[in-house]
Amino acid sequence: MEALSQHRLADGHGITITVAHYPPGTSKWNPIEHRLFSEISKNWAGRPLDSYETVLKYIRNTRTRTGLKVQAHLVDRVYDKGVKITDAQMPAISISHHDSLPKRNYTLSPN
């Protein structure tokens, strides 16, 4: 379902979308997460995260010494779980898998 939604976005706006996921358990190698998590933790300073708005406030108020600012918003839409793209839908999607981790890294192009 995710690739189908992303493809609709690519088609609707005439843009190419590249998706690159880090495999589970490797977030420590994600350079953005690595740079920001410690800064967010300092901002949070162990105070209770009692609501989504509190979490978003700490994330949004995070700044690094180099001037990096964080943007965050809550998506409250409920997505269906387990929805798969059917074999009949696949030919309609212009998708190219990358050589590195092809199941996780791919590019969607508009038709």
C-alpha positions as a printed Julia matrix, in Angstrom:
111×3 Matrix{Float64}:
  0.0    0.0     0.0
  2.84   2.38    0.84
  4.38   2.14   -2.63
  0.96   2.62   -4.24
  0.28   5.78   -2.18
  3.77   7.09   -2.97
  3.22   6.39   -6.66
 -0.04   8.36   -6.6
  1.95  11.22   -5.05
  4.61  10.94   -7.78
  1.98  10.9   -10.54
 -0.14  13.65   -9.0
  2.77  16.08   -8.74
  4.92  14.82  -11.61
  7.88  14.15   -9.33
 10.27  11.26   -8.77
 10.37   9.87   -5.23
 13.28   7.87   -3.85
 12.65   5.81   -0.73
 15.62   4.59    1.32
 14.88   2.77    4.57
 17.49   1.75    7.08
 17.04  -1.91    8.08
 15.62  -2.56   11.57
 18.18  -2.21   14.33
 20.47   0.1    12.39
 19.07   3.5    13.32
 22.37   4.32   15.02
 23.87   4.5    11.52
 21.24   6.99   10.31
 23.26  10.27   10.18
 20.24  12.53   10.71
 18.93  10.53   13.65
 22.45  10.31   15.06
 22.85  14.11   14.95
 19.42  14.94   16.32
 18.56  12.35   18.95
 21.06  13.63   21.51
 19.89  17.2    20.93
 16.24  16.21   21.34
 17.15  14.3    24.53
 18.89  17.37   25.96
 15.84  19.49   25.15
 13.51  16.93   26.71
 15.75  16.46   29.81
 13.74  13.53   31.15
 10.49  15.44   31.69
  7.28  13.43   31.31
  6.04  13.01   27.76
  2.38  13.2    28.7
  0.87  14.1    25.32
  1.65  14.17   21.62
  1.8   17.97   21.8
  4.46  17.78   24.52
  6.57  15.43   22.39
  6.15  17.65   19.33
  7.08  20.74   21.37
 10.39  19.21   22.45
 11.19  18.05   18.94
 10.2   21.36   17.3
 12.27  23.4    19.76
 15.42  21.42   19.05
 18.32  23.3    17.44
 21.9   22.18   16.91
 24.97  24.39   17.25
 25.32  24.3    13.47
 21.82  25.76   13.02
 19.88  22.6    12.17
 16.19  23.01   13.07
 13.7   20.19   13.37
 10.21  20.23   11.9
  7.62  17.83   13.24
  3.87  17.4    12.94
  1.37  14.8    14.05
 -0.37  12.74   11.4
 -3.55  11.57   13.07
 -4.9    9.65   10.11
 -5.54   5.97   10.81
 -3.98   3.77    8.13
 -5.16   0.27    7.31
 -2.67  -2.42    8.28
 -1.69  -5.31    6.06
 -2.9   -3.79    2.78
 -0.8   -5.2    -0.06
 -0.38  -4.2    -3.68
 -1.9   -6.88   -5.85
 -0.11  -8.49   -8.79
 -2.64  -6.73  -11.06
 -1.68  -3.29   -9.61
  2.1   -3.77   -9.88
  2.44  -3.14  -13.65
  0.84   0.31  -13.16
  3.63   1.34  -10.79
  6.84   2.71  -12.28
  9.27   1.41   -9.67
 12.98   0.69   -9.89
 14.71  -1.11   -7.07
 18.23  -0.06   -6.05
 21.18  -2.44   -6.11
 21.76  -1.85   -2.39
 18.97  -3.34   -0.23
 16.45  -3.53   -3.13
 13.52  -4.47   -0.87
 14.02  -1.29    1.17
 15.46   1.18   -1.35
 13.56   2.08   -4.51
 12.61   4.96   -6.77
  9.08   5.69   -7.98
  8.64   7.74  -11.15
  5.51   9.36  -12.52
  3.89   7.6   -15.48
